[in-house]
Amino acid sequence: MRKVIVGAFVSLDGVMQAPGGPEEDPTGGFKFGGWTVPYWDDEIGGSMSELLGNPFDLLLGRKTYEIFAAHWPFMTEETIAPAFNKCTKYVASRKGVDLTWENSVALKDAAKDVAKLKAEDGPVLLVQGSSDLIQTLLAADLVDELRLLTYPVTLGGGKKLFSDGARPHAFKLTKAHDTPVGVVVMQYTRGGEARGGNIEDVAGGTFALDEPTELELKRRERMKREG
């Protein structure tokens, strides 16, 4: 059984678009390409080395695949380049993709094909970038682990890790630390279904009233009317 691990650079407002450079992904008028660069340090490099230090195959959407395929095959001396070039790249695309990078395989149906890959023996399946593919995998409940680097910056818009309509799910924080420049490195594993509840149930009745007030009942009715 193989794990699906999502590795992502994320802003405080959840944006993951174009973390590495201005030309990476300017779609939608995104103007902050390379927003992670001012925060790079040895600790972040170490976190990336840890993520990529064990055998893996890549799961990529078309746009991220094209970014990687135009770069990593030509960076043979870079520390992670040999691992990227050697591993199998599984590519999800609704429009088709030109597989120019060695060891690349096209996925016909991302959710079904990844479910089959998970059932096989092999290294972990690592998602990098690929915001649209991440939404597909989350909706199909195929993500086992999140490795997030959250940066102390808000970007005001762009492609997000969790889009509206993402499947509700709980995760367990299994590891976390912060870097000297304020980036928080976090590792989450699956934690079951998301649940709601009343604060009174966990606060020992501290905030509880025997009955809701008239103002509270009116507020609830207004919320129902407003949808």
ABEGO torsion letter per residue (X at the ends): XBBBBBBBBBBAAGBABGAAEAAABABGGBAABGAAAAABBAAAAAAAAAAAABBBBBBBBAAAAAAAAAAAAABAABAAAAAAAABBBBBBBAAEBBBABBGBBBBABAAAAAAAAAABBEBBBBBBEGAAAAAAAAAAGABABBBBBBBBBBAGEEBBABBBGBBBBBBBBABBBBBAAGBBBBBBBBAEBBBBEBAAAAAGGAABBABBBAAAAAAAAAAAAAX
